């Protein structure tokens, strides 16, 4: 409830805000907003009330009863009278005139809290020395501060078999559980994944997943009814399961990878930023003796609140994998050998100078870079190598996308924020699967859906599990036809009578976007859909909705700001704008090339035919490129290859000089998240390894240039030296003519007995990425790869649910079980882009929107020339 009050001087506008309530806690009177919980009001006064079930981001439950306080309230006559028994401060809100006494001033509250603690410890095991929570356990702390000095319990404590593997990553010791229900409330309120539940009643009540042996079921009607009520009959299928370990107030839930490995007082904790997506989530790195043992979620209300994905939490061992590069390598007599930094840099400088003077050099920095590294790469390309042949996009990309980024993203600062997503009345997702490609973004969207009624619409071939958990509306779209769907929303008439003639979902989306305050989120996958970015901009302009671009990799937004694109200089400056070039040249002290360079595909093509003599490659996995086979051939044919990499890879195997660079845990830097917010972090581990900007700075010096990036501080100041461009921005992209039409693609997909379909694909959050290497527990929680298709599509090809099917091109084939998906667009087959057994780019040489063959595995059909093929 809000009230409006005049200003004290009686002039000007009225001040609107929440109604304040006067309450007294432990003799201290304070005013707090109406609806404030007693436990929160006490926190504002610095008064600590013990609790287990209470969590500021979860709804009140009153499950543990540890926060009991003595409450007195005014009666009708205004007399303050105590309530007959203590009340749970985590569920009761303040009222005018309320008097609260906590355990600090009330013997009643103190005795009640001691009684609850005694009950909790009655069956709790005394295994603190071996419990992973030991040393950071609220139960330990509160047993000392708010419990009895001794125990009156003399019977045998209750025990259970342990640990119970809720998943391969999460283990449950049920006898430690105090039934606070934080884990079950997290799954219901935050993640939306049902995997664990309260089971049984009375003394047998416990947290767990369904297991006949554990629960002691012996069959019978009654037991069947219990099983029917139990909704947790499955493993922990969630991308966010690790959050339950962190919020568990005891050692009931533990992580398999950290279990029994350390004590919190042995660890050094360092705040940092997660490197696996573009959300910029705050994390905490805990290490001992130079080895990272765990990562926890940091507390940042603006970005990730207190949640992170399992990938951000558990996938960190890739930075210390056995194939980590620790010394420079140079190629001699066809083989790579170790070399000193001085020798490697000298050979690299000579080779790049020769290649620059011959037919030029291309640069492929990849999407892993910090902002400081990205600026060094951009300056190295323009100032040292004299080229705009630089592109960070190691994925499907297009010229339209580059123009879109120059027009609508680069140099725009902070735009749409996480808070905006929560409060938006409607959000349209186009080319973006939030749960898989931007995990924390999904959680903030779901919070908006649950608390503010945010409506979510998804432009996709089928309603994914993530869209379903957002209660979203699917706008069925053939891959590559996103432009047509977005145009249909824009063209949808505003009057209801005319809207009835259109698709209900499209008309619904049009109305929601026009209502005001809506947001359109576009992902990097739209680059493979001709005209989609142009249509998204047109839709935003027509409806007044705000637009945001969410890439998948952590460094891509920072790379756009730094100019790691062939058409962009730092700050959104077009390379073709003379004033923009002059502004950069004044700071960099060098003339800049005036024409746009080659993109990733153009660089690879030019290398393959000798039109470029050399290439500098950053953290690029060739299997991620649209045509990995062509990229391997091009790098093998390149005259001179320099690789800056953390670990050995396909690129380093083809390189002439390999410069090992520091992983995120061993360096300081910043990521520019998709909001446009700079997220800085320090080095967690001391290391002699060089970040990219220092390696490039040293290389530039040998080539007669100064990048001004010799130290982290210099690199950071170099970023600040070039602010956002204030001149004319690049024009909005225009859909290229002559591209494949949706009608043609759909016709090919549904072409009778040809057995073809349009390919749909995106990356799963947990897949076959090298960033997850070494985490076998986490890898086992990844979703199993399947080939999704509609019932009609499967029936037309003689396939049934669960049967193996083969999806192929002239390049190769992928065999996966069929998953019949209701509501999916006909004539489409979906595969995970880079999961185990489903490497789409590498095996098929295809991108989403391409036409592929679909048939039962093992069948023989004639090809176009009448020859049999399997």
C-alpha positions in Angstrom: 0.0 0.0 0.0 1.3 3.5 -0.8 0.2 6.8 0.6 0.6 10.3 -0.7 1.7 13.1 1.7 2.3 16.8 1.0 5.8 18.2 1.4 6.6 19.8 4.7 6.5 23.3 3.3 3.2 22.6 1.7 4.4 23.5 -1.7 5.4 21.5 -4.8 4.6 18.0 -5.7 3.3 15.4 -3.2 5.6 12.7 -2.1 4.4 9.1 -2.8 5.8 6.1 -1.0 5.0 3.1 1.1 3.0 3.6 4.3 5.2 3.5 7.4 4.4 1.5 10.5 5.9 2.3 13.9 7.2 -0.8 15.8 9.3 -1.3 18.9 11.9 -4.1 18.9 14.0 -4.7 22.0 13.1 -1.3 23.3 14.1 0.5 20.1 11.3 2.3 18.2 11.6 2.4 14.4 9.4 3.1 11.4 9.3 0.5 8.6 7.2 0.1 5.5 3.9 -1.7 6.0 4.1 -5.4 5.2 7.7 -5.7 6.5 8.4 -9.0 8.3 9.4 -8.7 11.9 12.7 -10.5 11.1 13.5 -7.9 8.4 12.6 -5.0 10.7 15.0 -6.4 13.3 17.8 -6.7 10.7 17.4 -3.0 9.9 18.1 -2.3 13.6 21.1 -4.6 13.6 19.3 -7.1 15.8 20.0 -10.7 14.8 17.3 -13.3 15.2 18.4 -16.9 14.6 16.8 -18.7 11.7 17.2 -21.6 9.3 14.2 -21.6 6.9 14.2 -17.8 6.3 15.9 -16.6 3.1 15.4 -13.1 1.7 14.8 -14.3 -1.8 12.3 -17.1 -0.9 8.7 -16.7 0.3 8.2 -17.0 4.1 7.6 -20.6 5.3 7.8 -20.7 9.1 9.1 -24.2 8.8 12.0 -24.4 11.3 10.4 -22.3 14.1 13.9 -21.2 15.2 13.0 -17.4 14.9 10.4 -17.4 17.6 10.0 -14.0 19.3 7.7 -12.5 22.0 5.1 -10.2 20.5 2.7 -7.8 22.1 0.1 -5.8 20.2 -2.4 -3.1 21.0 -6.0 -4.2 21.5 -9.1 -2.2 20.5 -8.7 0.1 23.5 -5.0 0.7 22.7 -3.7 -1.5 25.5 -0.6 -3.4 24.5 -1.0 -7.0 25.4 1.3 -10.0 24.8 0.2 -12.7 22.5 -0.4 -16.1 24.3 2.7 -17.8 22.8 5.9 -16.9 20.8 5.5 -16.1 17.1 7.6 -16.9 14.1 9.2 -13.6 13.1 9.9 -14.8 9.5 6.2 -15.0 8.7 4.6 -12.3 10.8 4.4 -8.7 9.5 4.6 -5.6 11.6 1.5 -3.7 12.7 1.2 -0.2 14.2 2.2 -0.1 17.8 3.6 -3.7 17.9 6.2 -4.4 20.6 8.6 -7.2 19.8 11.1 -8.7 22.2 13.7 -11.1 20.8 15.9 -13.6 22.7 18.1 -10.8 23.8 15.4 -9.2 26.0 12.8 -11.9 26.5 13.2 -15.1 28.6 10.1 -16.5 26.8 11.6 -16.1 23.4 15.0 -17.3 24.6 13.5 -20.5 26.1 11.4 -21.1 23.0 14.4 -20.9 20.8 16.4 -23.2 23.0 13.5 -25.7 22.9 13.4 -25.6 19.1 17.2 -26.1 18.9 17.0 -29.0 21.3 14.4 -30.7 19.1 16.5 -30.1 16.0 19.6 -31.5 17.6 17.8 -34.5 19.0 18.3 -36.6 15.9 21.0 -34.5 14.2 24.3 -36.4 14.0 27.3 -35.1 15.8 29.6 -35.4 12.8 30.7 -31.8 12.5 34.4 -32.8 12.1 33.7 -34.7 8.9 30.7 -32.6 7.7 31.4 -30.3 4.7 29.4 -27.5 6.3 31.6 -27.6 9.4 33.1 -24.2 10.0 30.4 -22.2 8.1 27.3 -23.9 9.5 24.4 -21.8 10.9 23.3 -24.8 13.0 26.7 -24.9 14.7 26.7 -21.2 15.3 23.2 -21.0 16.6 23.5 -24.1 18.8 26.3 -22.3 20.6 24.5 -18.9 20.8 20.9 -19.9 21.1 20.9 -23.5 22.4 21.2 -25.4 25.6 24.7 -26.0 27.1 23.9 -29.8 27.4 21.5 -32.3 26.0 18.7 -34.3 27.7 18.3 -36.7 24.9 19.5 -40.2 25.8 17.9 -42.5 23.1 19.4 -43.7 19.9 19.5 -41.1 17.1 17.6 -41.7 13.9 19.8 -42.7 11.0 19.3 -43.2 7.2 21.4 -44.8 4.5 23.6 -42.1 3.1 24.5 -40.3 0.9 21.5 -40.4 -1.4 22.6 -39.3 -4.9 19.9 -36.8 -5.8 21.9 -36.5 -9.0 25.5 -37.2 -10.0 26.4 -33.8 -8.7 24.2 -33.4 -5.6 24.3 -35.8 -2.6 21.8 -35.9 0.3 22.6 -36.8 3.9 19.0 -37.0 5.2 19.8 -37.4 8.9 21.4 -33.9 8.9 18.3 -32.3 7.4 16.4 -29.9 9.7 13.4 -29.7 7.3 13.8 -26.0 6.6 12.5 -26.6 3.1 14.8 -24.1 1.5 15.7 -26.6 -1.2 12.1 -27.4 -2.1 11.1 -23.8 -2.0 14.0 -22.9 -4.3 12.9 -25.5 -6.8 9.3 -24.3 -6.8 9.8 -20.6 -6.6 13.1 -19.9 -8.4 14.2 -22.7 -10.8 10.9 -24.2 -11.6 12.3 -27.7 -11.5 10.6 -30.4 -9.5 13.3 -32.8 -8.2 13.0 -33.0 -4.5 10.2 -32.9 -2.0 9.0 -33.4 1.6 8.1 -37.0 2.1 6.3 -39.0 4.8 4.9 -37.4 8.0 5.7 -37.1 11.6 9.0 -38.6 12.9 9.5 -40.2 9.5 9.3 -36.9 7.5 12.3 -36.3 5.3 13.6 -34.5 2.2 14.4 -36.6 -0.7 13.5 -38.0 -4.1 11.2 -41.0 -4.6 12.9 -44.3 -3.9 11.0 -47.4 -2.9 13.9 -48.9 -1.0 14.7 -45.8 1.0 11.1 -45.0 1.9 10.3 -48.7 2.7 7.3 -49.2 0.5 6.2 -52.8 0.2 3.4 -52.3 -2.3 -0.3 -52.1 -1.7 -3.0 -49.5 -2.4 -2.0 -47.2 0.3 1.6 -47.1 -0.8 0.5 -46.5 -4.4 -1.4 -43.4 -3.2 1.7 -42.2 -1.4 3.7 -42.7 -4.6 1.1 -40.8 -6.6 1.4 -37.9 -4.3 5.1 -37.8 -4.4 6.1 -35.5 -7.3 9.9 -36.0 -6.8 10.2 -39.3 -8.6 13.1 -38.2 -10.8 16.7 -37.2 -10.6 17.8 -33.7 -10.0 17.2 -32.4 -13.5 18.1 -28.8 -13.2 20.7 -26.3 -14.4 20.5 -24.6 -10.9 20.9 -27.5 -8.5 24.1 -26.3 -6.9 22.2 -23.3 -5.4 20.5 -25.7 -3.0 23.8 -26.8 -1.6 24.8 -23.2 -0.9 21.5 -22.2 0.8 21.2 -25.4 2.8 21.8 -24.2 6.4 23.3 -27.6 7.4 25.3 -30.3 5.7 22.3 -32.2 4.3 23.0 -31.3 0.6 26.6 -31.4 -0.6 28.4 -31.3 -3.9 30.1 -34.4 -5.1 33.1 -32.6 -6.5 33.8 -30.7 -3.2 32.7 -33.3 -0.7 35.4 -34.1 2.0 38.0 -32.0 0.2 38.5 -29.1 2.5 37.4 -26.9 5.4 36.2 -23.3 5.0 38.9 -22.0 7.3 41.5 -23.6 5.1 40.3 -21.7 2.0 41.1 -18.3 0.6 38.1 -16.6 -0.8 38.2 -14.1 -3.7 35.2 -12.3 -5.4 35.1 -12.8 -9.2 32.8 -12.8 -12.2 31.7 -16.0 -14.0 33.2 -16.5 -17.5 30.7 -19.0 -19.0 28.0 -16.6 -20.4 27.3 -12.9 -20.9 25.3 -12.3 -17.8 28.3 -11.3 -15.7 27.2 -13.2 -12.6 29.1 -12.5 -9.4 30.8 -15.5 -7.9 33.2 -16.4 -5.1 36.3 -18.4 -5.8 37.6 -20.5 -2.9 41.2 -21.9 -3.3 43.8 -23.6 -1.2 47.5 -24.0 -2.0 47.1 -22.6 -5.5 44.2 -24.9 -6.4 40.6 -23.8 -6.8 38.4 -26.2 -4.8 35.0 -24.6 -5.2 33.0 -21.7 -6.6 30.0 -20.2 -4.9 27.5 -17.6 -5.9 28.3 -14.0 -5.0 25.7 -11.6 -3.7 24.8 -9.0 -6.2 21.2 -7.8 -6.1 21.6 -5.9 -9.4 22.6 -8.9 -11.6 22.4 -12.5 -10.3 21.1 -11.8 -6.7 22.4 -14.9 -5.0 21.9 -17.5 -7.8 24.2 -18.9 -10.5 24.0 -21.8 -12.9 25.6 -25.2 -12.2 28.0 -24.4 -15.1 29.2 -21.2 -13.4 29.5 -23.1 -10.1 31.1 -26.3 -11.0 32.8 -25.9 -14.4 36.2 -24.4 -13.4 38.6 -27.3 -13.7 39.1 -26.5 -17.5 41.5 -23.8 -16.4 43.9 -26.3 -14.8 43.4 -29.2 -17.2 46.4 -31.5 -18.0 46.7 -29.9 -21.5 47.2 -26.4 -20.0 49.9 -24.6 -22.0 52.7 -23.4 -19.7 55.4 -22.4 -22.1 55.5 -20.8 -25.6 55.9 -23.2 -28.5 57.5 -22.6 -31.9 57.4 -24.8 -35.0 60.7 -26.2 -36.1 61.1 -28.8 -38.8 57.4 -29.3 -38.8 57.1 -30.0 -35.1 56.3 -27.7 -32.2 59.0 -27.3 -29.5 59.2 -25.4 -26.3 60.8 -21.9 -26.5 61.4 -18.9 -24.3 59.1 -16.0 -24.4 61.8 -13.9 -26.0 62.4 -16.4 -28.8 58.7 -17.0 -29.4 57.8 -13.3 -29.6 60.7 -12.6 -31.9 59.7 -15.4 -34.3 56.0 -14.3 -34.1 57.0 -10.7 -34.8 59.1 -11.6 -37.9 56.4 -13.9 -39.3 53.6 -11.4 -38.8 55.7 -8.6 -40.3 56.4 -10.7 -43.4 52.7 -11.7 -43.7 51.5 -8.1 -43.2 53.9 -6.9 -46.0 52.8 -9.8 -48.3 49.1 -10.1 -48.6 47.9 -9.2 -45.1 46.9 -10.8 -41.8 43.5 -11.7 -40.4 42.6 -11.9 -36.7 40.2 -14.2 -35.0 40.2 -13.3 -31.3 37.2 -15.4 -30.2 34.5 -14.6 -27.6 36.4 -15.4 -24.3 38.3 -12.1 -23.9 38.1 -9.5 -21.1 37.4 -5.9 -22.1 41.1 -5.1 -21.6 42.2 -7.9 -23.9 39.6 -7.0 -26.5 40.9 -3.4 -26.7 44.5 -4.7 -27.1 43.4 -7.1 -29.9 41.5 -4.2 -31.7 44.5 -1.8 -31.4 47.0 -4.5 -32.4 45.0 -5.2 -35.6 44.6 -1.6 -36.7 47.8 0.1 -35.4 50.3 -2.8 -35.8 49.0 -4.9 -38.6 47.1 -2.1 -40.4 44.0 -4.1 -41.0 40.3 -4.3 -40.3 40.3 -8.0 -41.0 39.2 -8.9 -37.4 36.1 -10.7 -36.2 35.5 -12.3 -32.8 32.4 -14.3 -33.9 33.5 -18.0 -33.8 29.9 -19.1 -34.7 27.3 -18.6 -37.4 27.4 -14.9 -38.3 26.4 -12.5 -41.1 27.0 -9.0 -42.5 23.5 -8.1 -41.3 24.4 -8.9 -37.8 27.6 -6.8 -37.9 25.5 -3.9 -39.1 22.9 -4.5 -36.4 25.6 -4.5 -33.7 27.1 -1.3 -35.0 23.7 0.4 -35.2 21.9 -0.8 -32.0 24.5 -2.2 -29.6 28.0 -0.7 -29.7 28.5 2.4 -27.7 25.0 2.5 -26.3 26.0 1.9 -22.6 23.6 0.3 -20.2 20.3 -0.4 -21.8 17.8 -3.0 -20.8 18.6 -4.4 -17.3 17.7 -7.4 -15.3 15.4 -5.3 -13.2 13.7 -4.2 -16.4 13.0 -7.8 -17.3 11.4 -8.5 -14.0 9.1 -5.5 -14.3 8.3 -5.6 -18.0 4.7 -6.5 -18.8 5.8 -8.5 -21.8 9.1 -10.0 -23.1 9.6 -11.4 -26.6 12.4 -13.9 -27.1 13.7 -14.2 -30.7 16.7 -16.5 -31.5 17.3 -16.9 -27.7 16.7 -19.8 -25.4 17.2 -18.1 -22.1 17.6 -21.1 -19.9 20.3 -22.7 -22.1 22.1 -19.6 -23.3 21.8 -17.0 -20.5 20.9 -18.9 -17.3 20.6 -16.0 -14.8 18.5 -14.1 -17.4 16.0 -17.0 -17.3 15.8 -16.8 -13.5 15.1 -13.1 -13.6 12.5 -13.6 -16.3 10.8 -16.3 -14.2 10.8 -14.0 -11.2 9.0 -11.5 -13.2 6.5 -14.0 -14.4 5.8 -15.3 -10.9 5.7 -11.9 -9.1 4.7 -9.3 -11.6 2.8 -11.3 -14.2 5.3 -10.8 -17.0 4.1 -12.4 -20.2 6.8 -14.2 -22.3 6.6 -15.0 -26.0 9.1 -17.2 -27.8 9.8 -17.2 -31.5 11.0 -20.8 -31.9 10.1 -24.1 -33.6 8.8 -25.6 -30.4 8.1 -24.7 -26.7 11.2 -25.7 -24.8 11.2 -26.7 -21.2 12.5 -23.2 -20.3 9.7 -21.5 -22.2 7.2 -23.8 -20.5 8.5 -22.9 -17.0 8.1 -19.2 -18.0 4.4 -20.0 -18.8 5.4 -18.6 -22.2 3.5 -18.5 -25.5 5.1 -20.1 -28.5 5.0 -18.4 -31.8 5.8 -21.4 -34.0 8.5 -20.6 -36.5 10.5 -22.5 -39.1 14.2 -21.9 -38.5 15.3 -19.1 -40.8 11.8 -17.6 -40.9 12.1 -15.5 -37.8 12.0 -12.3 -39.9 8.5 -13.3 -41.2 7.2 -14.0 -37.7 8.5 -10.7 -36.4 7.0 -8.9 -39.4 3.7 -10.6 -38.8 3.7 -9.3 -35.2 4.5 -5.8 -36.5 1.7 -6.0 -39.1 -0.9 -7.4 -36.8 -3.7 -4.8 -36.6 -4.5 -3.2 -33.2 -8.3 -3.6 -33.4 -9.7 -6.8 -32.1 -12.0 -7.5 -35.0 -9.1 -7.5 -37.5 -6.8 -9.4 -35.1 -9.3 -12.3 -34.9 -8.4 -13.0 -38.6 -4.8 -13.6 -37.7 -3.1 -16.3 -35.7 -4.2 -16.0 -32.0 -0.6 -16.1 -30.6 0.7 -13.6 -33.1 -2.1 -11.2 -32.4 -1.7 -11.7 -28.6 2.0 -10.9 -28.9 1.3 -7.8 -30.9 -1.1 -6.5 -28.4 1.3 -7.2 -25.5 4.2 -5.4 -27.2 2.1 -2.4 -28.0 0.7 -2.1 -24.5 3.9 -0.2 -23.4 7.0 -1.2 -21.4 7.7 -4.3 -23.4 11.1 -5.7 -24.2 12.4 -7.7 -27.1 15.4 -9.9 -26.4 17.3 -11.1 -29.5 20.1 -13.8 -29.4 23.1 -14.4 -31.6 21.3 -17.2 -33.4 19.4 -14.7 -35.4 22.6 -14.2 -37.4 21.7 -17.4 -39.3 18.2 -16.0 -40.2 18.2 -13.5 -43.1 16.4 -10.3 -42.3 15.7 -11.2 -38.7 17.7 -8.4 -37.1 16.2 -5.9 -39.4 12.7 -7.2 -38.6 13.5 -7.0 -34.8 14.5 -3.4 -35.1 11.5 -2.5 -37.1 9.2 -4.3 -34.6 10.8 -2.4 -31.7 10.3 0.9 -33.5 6.7 0.2 -34.4 5.7 -1.0 -30.9 7.8 1.2 -28.7 9.4 -1.9 -27.1 13.0 -1.8 -25.9 15.5 -4.0 -27.6 18.5 -5.9 -26.1 21.0 -8.3 -27.7 22.1 -11.3 -25.6 25.2 -13.2 -26.9 26.2 -16.5 -25.4 29.9 -15.9 -24.7 31.1 -13.7 -21.8 33.4 -11.5 -24.0 31.2 -10.8 -27.0 29.6 -7.6 -25.7 32.9 -6.2 -24.6 34.3 -7.3 -28.0 31.6 -5.2 -29.8 32.5 -2.2 -27.6 36.2 -2.7 -28.4 35.7 -3.0 -32.1 36.4 -6.7 -32.7 34.3 -6.6 -35.8 35.4 -5.7 -39.4 33.1 -2.7 -39.6 33.6 -1.2 -36.1 36.2 0.8 -34.1 36.0 1.1 -30.3 32.9 2.8 -28.8 30.7 2.1 -31.8 32.7 4.2 -34.3 32.2 3.1 -37.9 35.5 2.3 -39.7 34.3 4.1 -42.7 33.7 7.4 -40.9 36.7 9.7 -41.3 35.9 11.7 -38.1 35.6 8.5 -36.1 39.0 7.2 -37.4 40.6 10.5 -36.7 39.3 10.5 -33.1 40.8 7.1 -32.5 44.1 7.9 -34.4 44.7 10.9 -32.1 44.9 8.5 -29.1 46.5 5.5 -30.8 49.0 7.6 -32.7 48.6 5.8 -36.0 46.6 6.1 -39.2 43.8 3.5 -39.4 42.6 1.6 -42.5 39.5 3.2 -44.0 37.6 0.3 -45.4 35.7 -2.5 -43.7 37.6 -5.7 -43.4 36.8 -9.4 -43.8 34.5 -11.2 -41.3 35.3 -14.7 -39.9 34.1 -16.5 -43.0 36.0 -14.1 -45.3 39.2 -14.5 -43.3 39.0 -18.3 -43.5 38.2 -18.2 -47.2 41.1 -15.8 -47.9 43.5 -18.0 -46.0 42.5 -21.1 -47.9 43.3 -19.5 -51.3 46.4 -17.5 -50.2 44.7 -14.0 -50.3 45.9 -13.6 -46.7 49.3 -14.6 -45.7 48.9 -15.0 -41.9 46.4 -15.1 -39.1 46.4 -14.5 -35.3 43.9 -16.7 -33.5 42.6 -16.4 -29.9 40.4 -18.8 -28.0 38.6 -20.2 -31.0 37.4 -23.8 -31.1 37.3 -24.8 -34.8 34.4 -27.2 -34.1 32.3 -24.1 -33.2 32.6 -22.6 -36.6 29.9 -23.1 -39.2 32.3 -25.2 -41.4 35.0 -26.7 -39.2 36.5 -28.8 -42.0 37.0 -25.8 -44.2 38.6 -23.9 -41.2 41.0 -26.7 -40.6 42.0 -26.8 -44.2 42.4 -23.0 -44.3 44.6 -22.8 -41.2 46.8 -25.7 -42.5 47.3 -23.8 -45.7 47.9 -20.4 -44.0 51.4 -19.0 -44.4 51.9 -18.1 -40.8 49.7 -18.8 -37.8 50.0 -17.4 -34.3 47.8 -18.8 -31.5 47.1 -17.2 -28.1 45.5 -20.0 -26.1 45.1 -21.3 -22.5 45.1 -25.0 -23.5 46.2 -27.2 -26.4 43.7 -27.2 -29.2 43.2 -27.9 -32.9 44.5 -24.4 -33.5 47.6 -24.7 -31.5 48.4 -28.0 -33.3 48.4 -26.0 -36.6 50.1 -22.9 -35.3 53.7 -21.8 -36.1 53.9 -19.9 -32.8 51.8 -20.6 -29.6 51.7 -18.0 -26.9 50.2 -19.4 -23.7 47.9 -16.9 -22.0 46.4 -16.8 -18.5 42.9 -18.1 -17.8 40.4 -15.9 -15.9 41.3 -17.3 -12.4 44.9 -16.1 -12.9 44.4 -12.6 -14.1 42.5 -9.4 -13.4 40.1 -7.8 -15.9 36.6 -7.0 -16.7 33.7 -8.4 -18.6 31.1 -6.2 -20.3 27.8 -8.1 -19.7 24.8 -8.0 -22.1 23.2 -5.2 -20.1 26.2 -3.0 -20.9 27.4 -3.1 -17.3 31.2 -3.5 -16.7 31.9 -6.3 -14.3 35.5 -6.1 -13.0 37.3 -8.9 -11.1 40.8 -9.5 -9.6 43.1 -12.4 -9.9 42.3 -15.3 -7.6 45.6 -17.1 -8.0 49.1 -15.7 -8.3 50.5 -16.6 -11.7 53.4 -15.8 -14.0 51.1 -16.4 -17.0 50.4 -13.4 -19.2 46.9 -12.2 -20.2 46.3 -11.5 -23.9 46.9 -7.7 -23.6 50.4 -8.2 -22.1 51.4 -10.8 -24.7 50.1 -8.5 -27.5 51.8 -5.5 -26.0 55.1 -7.3 -26.0 54.6 -8.5 -29.5 53.7 -5.0 -30.7 56.9 -3.5 -29.1 58.9 -5.9 -31.3 57.0 -4.6 -34.3 57.7 -1.0 -33.4 54.4 0.0 -31.8 53.2 0.7 -28.3 49.7 -0.6 -27.3 49.7 1.0 -23.9 48.6 -2.3 -22.4 51.7 -3.5 -20.6 50.1 -3.8 -17.2 46.4 -4.4 -16.1 46.2 -0.8 -14.9 47.4 0.6 -18.3 45.1 -1.7 -20.2 42.1 -0.6 -18.1 43.0 3.1 -18.6 43.3 2.4 -22.3 39.7 1.3 -22.4 38.6 4.5 -20.6 40.5 6.7 -23.0 38.1 5.9 -25.8 34.6 6.7 -24.8 31.4 6.1 -26.7 31.1 7.6 -30.2 29.0 10.8 -30.3 28.8 11.1 -34.0 26.5 9.6 -36.6 25.9 5.9 -35.9 25.9 3.2 -38.6 22.7 2.9 -40.5 20.2 0.2 -39.5 20.6 -3.1 -41.4 18.5 -3.8 -44.4 17.6 -7.4 -45.2 19.7 -8.7 -48.1 17.9 -9.5 -51.3 18.2 -12.8 -53.0 18.3 -14.8 -49.7 16.6 -18.1 -49.4 12.9 -17.7 -48.9 10.9 -19.3 -46.1 8.5 -20.7 -48.6 11.3 -22.4 -50.5 12.8 -23.8 -47.3 9.4 -25.1 -46.0 8.6 -26.6 -49.4 11.9 -28.4 -49.4 11.3 -29.6 -45.8 7.9 -31.0 -46.6 8.6 -32.3 -50.0 6.6 -35.5 -49.9 8.7 -38.6 -49.9 12.1 -36.9 -50.0 12.5 -37.4 -46.3 13.9 -33.9 -45.6 13.4 -31.4 -42.9 14.6 -27.9 -41.9 17.3 -28.1 -39.2 16.8 -26.3 -35.9 19.5 -26.3 -33.3 21.1 -24.4 -30.4 23.6 -25.2 -27.7 22.5 -26.7 -24.4 23.9 -25.0 -21.2 25.7 -28.3 -20.4 27.1 -29.9 -23.5 30.4 -31.0 -25.0 32.1 -27.7 -24.5 35.7 -27.6 -23.4 34.8 -25.2 -20.7 33.3 -28.2 -18.8 36.3 -30.5 -19.2 37.3 -32.4 -16.0 33.9 -32.1 -14.3 32.5 -35.7 -14.7 29.8 -35.1 -12.0 28.5 -32.1 -13.8 28.7 -33.7 -17.3 26.5 -36.5 -16.1 23.7 -34.0 -15.4 23.6 -32.8 -19.0 20.4 -33.4 -21.0 20.5 -36.5 -23.2 20.7 -35.5 -26.9 17.6 -36.3 -28.9 16.2 -35.5 -32.3 13.0 -33.6 -31.8 10.2 -33.5 -34.4 6.4 -33.1 -34.4 4.1 -36.1 -34.6 3.3 -35.3 -38.2 6.9 -35.0 -39.2 7.8 -38.2 -37.5 4.8 -40.1 -39.0 5.6 -38.9 -42.5 9.1 -40.4 -42.2 7.9 -43.6 -40.5 9.5 -42.8 -37.1 8.1 -43.4 -33.6 9.1 -42.0 -30.2 12.3 -43.4 -28.9 13.3 -45.0 -32.2 16.8 -44.1 -33.6 16.8 -41.8 -36.5 19.5 -40.5 -38.8 19.8 -36.8 -39.6 22.3 -36.3 -42.4 23.7 -34.2 -45.2 26.2 -35.0 -47.9 28.9 -34.3 -45.3 27.8 -36.9 -42.7 25.0 -38.0 -40.4 24.0 -37.9 -36.7 22.1 -40.8 -35.2 19.9 -40.0 -32.1 16.7 -41.3 -30.6 13.5 -39.5 -31.7 11.6 -37.3 -29.2 8.1 -36.6 -30.4 7.4 -33.0 -29.4 3.8 -31.8 -29.5 3.1 -28.3 -30.7 6.3 -28.3 -32.7 6.4 -26.8 -36.2 5.9 -29.5 -38.9 8.8 -30.1 -41.3 11.5 -29.3 -38.7 14.0 -31.5 -36.9 15.8 -30.1 -33.8 19.3 -31.4 -32.7 21.5 -30.1 -29.9 24.2 -28.1 -31.6 27.3 -29.3 -29.7 26.4 -32.2 -27.3 28.0 -35.6 -27.0 27.1 -37.5 -30.2 25.6 -34.4 -31.8 28.2 -32.0 -33.2 26.1 -30.4 -35.9 28.6 -28.1 -37.5 31.4 -30.6 -37.4 29.4 -33.7 -38.6 26.8 -32.1 -40.9 28.5 -28.9 -42.0 25.1 -27.3 -41.6 23.6 -24.4 -39.7 20.0 -23.9 -38.5 17.7 -23.2 -41.4 19.5 -25.6 -43.7 17.6 -28.6 -45.2 18.8 -32.0 -44.0 17.7 -35.6 -44.6 15.8 -37.5 -41.9 15.2 -41.2 -41.9 15.1 -44.3 -39.7 18.6 -45.3 -38.7 20.0 -48.2 -40.8 17.7 -47.7 -43.8 19.0 -47.5 -47.3 17.6 -44.9 -49.7 18.7 -43.7 -53.2 20.4 -40.4 -53.5 19.7 -37.8 -56.2 21.7 -39.8 -58.8 19.9 -43.1 -58.0 22.8 -44.6 -56.0 22.1 -46.3 -52.7 23.3 -44.5 -49.6 23.1 -45.3 -46.0 
